[in-house]
Amino acid sequence: MKIFVLGTRGIPDVLGGVETHCEELYPRISKLGHDVTIITRTPYIKDKSVKLYKDVRLKHIFAPKTKSIEAIVHTFLGVLYAGIKRPDVLHVHAVGPMLLTPFARLLGLKVVVTNHGPDYNRQKWGKLAKLILKTGEYLGTKSAHKIIVISNVIKTILRTKYNRQDPFLIYNGVNIPKLAIDDDYIKSIHLEKEKYIIAVGRFVEEKGFTDIIKAYSSINTPYKLVLVGDADHETTYSKQLKKDAIEAGVVLTGFIRGKELHQIFSHARLFVMPSYHEGLPIALLEAMSYNLDVLVSDIPANLEVTLGDNYYFEVGNIEAIKSSILNTLETSEKSIDYSKLLHDIYNWDIIAEQTIEVYKTLQS
């Protein structure tokens, strides 16, 4: 099959959950014998001369690096390109780009969409942006040939709001790593093995990093707090977050991948995710793959990764975050082995095969 992919900023090593999803999924689909092209957004591609990544073709198409119009402009141009090249399947990721699903159908393309979650619930969007994202979810849900969702939470939303009864549930995945032995990177940013707490993600309001900084500031502990990530569009919020973090003695790594991220996860004591909104968080799955103790907010997407009551805290409750961290740090032994859960459910090889099966339903 000839498959085109839209809705991601690009691969490899581009910040974001959809980007990580695509970077892991499509090389596997290509390896299984399919011709895959990912249509990338030029502002996020460092070396535009690179046209191939792990047998996945990369087509770099212009996108304005402006938060409000970036996705819609790029998706429009990407759909036009797909209309010319005529793939067997156009796979569109996320509710914003799904706005162009009817246009893709008008061009005679067979369209699969993946709903990664109700992005309109994110605090960073204004009223107009939220309306556009809701419209994208509506149009994509109503007009796509096939729909994939990454959690039961999203599946329920589509059934309840749009009476779409046939979404395919295919989870996000994670790789099981071999733990790093080297510690030169963490030493370079003045960290010690198992003497720090990490939170990972974009510097946007819904990730709840302000809450964890407040909770950490009120704790007397030798453990350092490390925020891994950055803003893809610098905002007043992200600037203030960095200022507050520095004042609280928090370590900011910026956006890291590869060896640096591997070391950060391998040697951490605890992973905390205080998010207000998630689809199915890859960062949480990554922390679990390193067999870290994890603490996460009690939002529906996090509850779907059934961890046990003591691994959750009330979202937005600073005191609950504080007491959860202190209780976990006082426990010397990790209490869960996640390996079977990750292998059986959150396995990229299985996810690639499941996605291909969805594509095949369009060939009959």
C-alpha positions as CSV (number, residue, x, y, z in Angstrom):
1,M,0.0,0.0,0.0
2,K,1.0,3.6,-0.6
3,I,0.3,5.6,2.6
4,F,0.6,9.4,3.1
5,V,0.7,10.8,6.6
6,L,-0.5,14.3,7.7
7,G,-0.9,16.1,11.0
8,T,2.6,15.6,12.5
9,R,5.2,18.4,12.5
10,G,7.7,15.8,11.3
11,I,10.3,13.2,12.2
12,P,12.8,12.4,13.5
13,D,13.5,14.1,16.9
14,V,10.7,16.6,16.8
15,L,9.0,17.5,20.1
16,G,5.5,16.2,20.6
17,G,3.3,13.2,21.3
18,V,2.0,12.9,17.8
19,E,5.5,13.3,16.5
20,T,6.8,10.5,18.7
21,H,3.9,8.3,17.7
22,C,4.6,8.8,14.0
23,E,8.4,8.3,14.5
24,E,7.8,4.9,16.1
25,L,4.9,3.7,14.0
26,Y,5.7,4.4,10.4
27,P,9.1,2.9,10.1
28,R,7.5,-0.4,11.4
29,I,4.7,-0.1,8.8
30,S,7.3,0.5,6.1
31,K,9.3,-2.5,7.3
32,L,6.2,-4.6,6.8
33,G,6.3,-3.8,3.1
34,H,4.4,-0.6,2.6
35,D,5.4,2.6,0.9
36,V,5.0,5.4,3.5
37,T,5.4,9.2,3.1
38,I,5.2,11.6,6.0
39,I,4.4,15.2,5.0
40,T,6.4,17.4,7.4
41,R,6.3,21.0,8.3
42,T,9.4,22.9,7.1
43,P,10.0,25.0,10.3
44,Y,10.6,21.9,12.3
45,I,13.0,20.2,10.0
46,K,16.6,21.0,10.7
47,D,18.1,19.4,7.5
48,K,15.6,19.6,4.7
49,S,18.0,17.7,2.4
50,V,17.1,14.5,4.3
51,K,14.3,12.8,2.3
52,L,14.3,9.4,4.0
53,Y,14.2,8.1,7.6
54,K,14.3,4.4,8.3
55,D,12.7,3.7,4.8
56,V,10.0,6.3,5.4
57,R,9.9,9.0,2.7
58,L,9.8,12.6,4.0
59,K,8.1,15.3,2.0
60,H,8.8,18.7,3.4
61,I,6.0,21.2,2.8
62,F,5.8,24.8,3.9
63,A,4.0,25.7,7.1
64,P,3.9,29.2,8.7
65,K,5.3,28.9,12.2
66,T,2.4,30.7,13.7
67,K,0.4,28.8,16.3
68,S,-3.1,29.8,15.0
69,I,-2.7,28.9,11.3
70,E,0.2,26.5,11.1
71,A,-1.7,23.2,11.1
72,I,-4.5,24.3,8.9
73,V,-2.3,25.9,6.2
74,H,0.1,22.9,6.1
75,T,-2.7,20.4,6.1
76,F,-4.4,22.1,3.1
77,L,-1.2,22.1,1.2
78,G,-0.6,18.4,2.2
79,V,-4.0,17.3,1.1
80,L,-3.4,19.1,-2.3
81,Y,-0.1,17.2,-2.6
82,A,-1.8,13.9,-1.7
83,G,-4.6,14.7,-4.3
84,I,-1.9,14.9,-7.0
85,K,0.1,11.8,-5.9
86,R,-3.0,9.6,-5.2
87,P,-1.9,7.3,-2.3
88,D,-4.0,4.3,-1.3
89,V,-4.6,5.8,2.1
90,L,-4.2,9.4,3.6
91,H,-3.8,9.1,7.3
92,V,-4.5,12.4,9.2
93,H,-3.5,12.8,12.8
94,A,-5.1,15.1,15.5
95,V,-8.3,17.0,15.5
96,G,-6.9,20.3,14.1
97,P,-5.8,18.7,10.8
98,M,-9.0,16.7,10.7
99,L,-10.7,19.9,9.6
100,L,-9.6,19.2,6.1
101,T,-11.0,15.6,5.9
102,P,-14.0,16.6,3.8
103,F,-11.7,18.4,1.3
104,A,-9.6,15.2,1.1
105,R,-12.8,13.2,0.5
106,L,-13.8,15.7,-2.2
107,L,-10.5,14.9,-4.0
108,G,-11.4,11.2,-3.9
109,L,-8.9,10.2,-1.3
110,K,-9.5,7.4,1.2
111,V,-9.0,8.9,4.6
112,V,-8.1,7.4,8.0
113,V,-8.0,9.8,11.0
114,T,-6.4,9.2,14.4
115,N,-8.0,11.2,17.2
116,H,-5.3,11.8,19.8
117,G,-7.6,13.6,22.2
118,P,-9.8,16.7,22.5
119,D,-7.2,19.3,21.9
120,Y,-9.8,22.1,22.3
121,N,-9.6,21.4,26.1
122,R,-6.0,22.7,26.2
123,Q,-5.7,25.9,28.1
124,K,-3.5,27.5,25.5
125,W,-6.3,27.9,22.9
126,G,-8.6,30.9,22.7
127,K,-12.3,30.8,21.9
128,L,-11.9,30.9,18.1
129,A,-9.1,28.2,18.1
130,K,-11.3,26.0,20.4
131,L,-14.2,26.4,18.0
132,I,-12.0,25.5,15.0
133,L,-10.6,22.4,16.8
134,K,-14.1,21.2,17.8
135,T,-15.1,21.7,14.1
136,G,-12.1,19.6,13.1
137,E,-13.1,16.8,15.4
138,Y,-16.7,17.0,14.1
139,L,-15.8,17.0,10.4
140,G,-13.1,14.4,10.8
141,T,-15.4,12.1,12.8
142,K,-18.3,12.5,10.4
143,S,-16.4,12.3,7.1
144,A,-13.4,10.0,7.5
145,H,-13.7,6.5,6.1
146,K,-12.1,5.0,9.2
147,I,-11.3,6.4,12.7
148,I,-8.6,5.3,15.1
149,V,-8.6,6.4,18.8
150,I,-5.8,6.0,21.2
151,S,-7.9,5.5,24.4
152,N,-11.3,4.3,25.5
153,V,-11.9,7.8,26.8
154,I,-11.8,9.2,23.2
155,K,-13.8,6.3,21.9
156,T,-16.6,7.2,24.3
157,I,-16.5,10.9,23.3
158,L,-17.0,10.0,19.6
159,R,-19.8,7.6,20.3
160,T,-21.6,10.0,22.7
161,K,-21.1,13.2,20.7
162,Y,-21.3,12.0,17.2
163,N,-22.9,8.6,17.3
164,R,-19.8,7.2,15.5
165,Q,-19.9,3.6,16.7
166,D,-17.0,2.1,14.7
167,P,-13.7,3.7,15.9
168,F,-10.8,1.3,16.2
169,L,-9.0,1.4,19.5
170,I,-5.2,1.3,19.0
171,Y,-3.1,2.5,21.9
172,N,0.1,4.5,21.9
173,G,3.2,2.3,22.4
174,V,6.6,2.4,24.0
175,N,9.9,0.6,23.5
176,I,11.5,-1.2,26.5
177,P,15.0,0.2,26.8
178,K,18.2,-1.1,28.3
179,L,19.0,1.2,31.2
180,A,21.9,3.5,30.7
181,I,25.1,2.9,32.7
182,D,26.8,6.2,31.6
183,D,26.0,9.3,33.6
184,D,28.2,11.9,32.0
185,Y,25.2,13.9,30.8
186,I,23.4,14.0,34.2
187,K,26.7,15.0,35.9
188,S,27.1,17.8,33.4
189,I,23.8,19.3,34.7
190,H,24.7,18.6,38.3
191,L,22.5,15.7,39.0
192,E,23.2,12.5,40.9
193,K,21.8,9.0,40.2
194,E,18.4,8.5,41.8
195,K,18.5,11.9,43.4
196,Y,16.1,13.7,41.2
197,I,12.4,13.8,40.1
198,I,11.5,14.3,36.5
199,A,8.5,15.8,34.6
200,V,8.5,15.7,30.8
201,G,6.5,17.6,28.2
202,R,5.8,20.8,26.4
203,F,5.7,24.0,28.4
204,V,2.0,24.7,28.0
205,E,-0.6,25.3,30.7
206,E,-2.3,21.9,30.5
207,K,0.8,20.0,31.5
208,G,0.5,21.4,35.0
209,F,4.2,22.2,35.5
210,T,3.3,25.3,37.5
211,D,1.6,22.9,40.0
212,I,4.6,20.7,40.4
213,I,6.9,23.7,40.9
214,K,4.6,25.0,43.6
215,A,4.5,21.6,45.3
216,Y,8.3,21.2,45.0
217,S,9.0,24.7,46.4
218,S,7.2,23.7,49.6
219,I,9.1,20.5,50.1
220,N,12.4,20.3,52.1
221,T,14.2,17.5,50.2
222,P,17.7,16.7,48.8
223,Y,16.0,15.5,45.6
224,K,16.2,17.9,42.7
225,L,13.3,18.6,40.3
226,V,14.0,18.4,36.6
227,L,11.7,19.7,33.9
228,V,12.5,18.0,30.5
229,G,11.1,19.9,27.5
230,D,10.4,23.4,26.2
231,A,7.8,25.4,24.4
232,D,7.6,25.0,20.6
233,H,6.1,28.5,20.4
234,E,7.5,30.8,23.2
235,T,4.6,32.4,25.1
236,T,4.1,34.6,28.1
237,Y,3.2,31.4,30.1
238,S,6.4,29.5,29.0
239,K,8.6,32.5,29.9
240,Q,7.0,32.8,33.3
241,L,7.3,29.1,33.9
242,K,11.0,29.1,33.2
243,K,11.4,32.1,35.5
244,D,9.5,30.4,38.3
245,A,11.4,27.2,37.8
246,I,14.8,28.9,38.1
247,E,13.7,30.8,41.2
248,A,12.6,27.4,42.7
249,G,16.0,25.8,41.9
250,V,14.5,23.5,39.3
251,V,16.8,22.1,36.6
252,L,15.7,22.9,33.0
253,T,17.1,20.6,30.4
254,G,15.4,22.1,27.3
255,F,14.2,19.7,24.6
256,I,16.5,16.6,24.6
257,R,16.4,13.3,22.8
258,G,18.7,10.3,22.4
259,K,21.5,9.7,24.9
260,E,20.6,12.7,27.1
261,L,17.0,11.7,27.5
262,H,18.0,8.1,27.9
263,Q,20.3,9.0,30.8
264,I,17.7,11.3,32.4
265,F,15.1,8.5,32.5
266,S,17.5,5.7,33.5
267,H,18.8,7.4,36.6
268,A,15.7,9.2,37.9
269,R,14.1,8.3,41.2
270,L,10.5,9.4,40.3
271,F,8.4,10.6,37.4
272,V,5.5,13.0,38.0
273,M,2.8,14.0,35.5
274,P,0.5,16.7,36.8
275,S,-1.4,17.1,33.5
276,Y,-4.9,18.5,33.2
277,H,-5.3,17.1,29.7
278,E,-3.8,14.1,27.8
279,G,-4.8,11.7,25.0
280,L,-2.8,8.7,26.1
281,P,0.5,10.1,27.4
282,I,3.6,8.6,25.7
283,A,5.8,10.3,28.4
284,L,4.1,8.2,31.1
285,L,4.6,5.0,29.0
286,E,8.2,5.9,28.6
287,A,8.7,6.4,32.4
288,M,7.0,3.0,32.9
289,S,9.3,1.4,30.4
290,Y,12.3,2.5,32.6
291,N,10.4,0.9,35.5
292,L,10.3,4.3,37.4
293,D,8.0,5.0,40.2
294,V,5.3,7.2,38.7
295,L,2.8,9.7,40.1
296,V,0.1,11.1,37.8
297,S,-3.0,13.3,37.9
298,D,-6.3,11.5,38.1
299,I,-7.6,12.6,34.7
300,P,-9.4,10.0,32.6
301,A,-6.6,9.4,30.1
302,N,-4.1,8.6,33.0
303,L,-6.7,6.5,34.9
304,E,-7.0,4.3,31.8
305,V,-3.4,3.2,32.3
306,T,-4.5,1.2,35.4
307,L,-1.7,1.8,37.9
308,G,-3.4,1.5,41.3
309,D,-4.9,4.2,43.5
310,N,-1.7,5.2,45.2
311,Y,-0.1,6.3,41.9
312,Y,-2.7,9.0,41.3
313,F,-3.3,12.4,42.9
314,E,-6.2,14.9,42.4
315,V,-5.5,17.1,39.4
316,G,-4.6,20.7,40.4
317,N,-4.3,19.9,44.1
318,I,-0.9,21.2,45.2
319,E,-1.1,19.6,48.6
320,A,-2.0,16.2,47.1
321,I,1.0,16.4,44.7
322,K,3.3,17.4,47.6
323,S,2.2,14.5,49.9
324,S,2.3,12.0,47.0
325,I,5.9,12.9,46.2
326,L,7.0,12.8,49.9
327,N,5.3,9.4,50.5
328,T,6.9,7.9,47.4
329,L,10.4,9.3,48.2
330,E,10.1,7.7,51.6
331,T,9.5,4.3,50.1
332,S,12.8,2.6,49.3
333,E,11.5,-0.1,46.9
334,K,9.7,0.3,43.6
335,S,6.4,-1.5,43.9
336,I,5.5,-2.3,40.2
337,D,7.0,-4.1,37.3
338,Y,5.3,-2.8,34.2
339,S,7.0,-4.9,31.6
340,K,4.2,-7.4,30.9
341,L,1.6,-4.6,30.7
342,L,3.8,-2.7,28.2
343,H,4.6,-5.8,26.1
344,D,1.0,-7.0,25.8
345,I,-0.8,-3.7,25.2
346,Y,1.6,-0.8,24.5
347,N,3.7,-2.6,22.0
348,W,4.6,-0.7,18.8
349,D,5.1,-3.8,16.7
350,I,1.5,-4.9,17.5
351,I,0.2,-1.4,17.0
352,A,1.8,-1.3,13.5
353,E,0.0,-4.5,12.5
354,Q,-3.3,-3.2,14.0
355,T,-3.0,0.0,12.0
356,I,-2.3,-1.9,8.7
357,E,-5.4,-4.0,9.4
358,V,-7.4,-0.7,9.5
359,Y,-5.9,0.3,6.1
360,K,-6.8,-3.0,4.6
361,T,-10.5,-2.4,5.4
362,L,-10.3,0.4,2.8
363,Q,-9.0,-1.9,0.0
364,S,-12.1,-4.1,-0.2
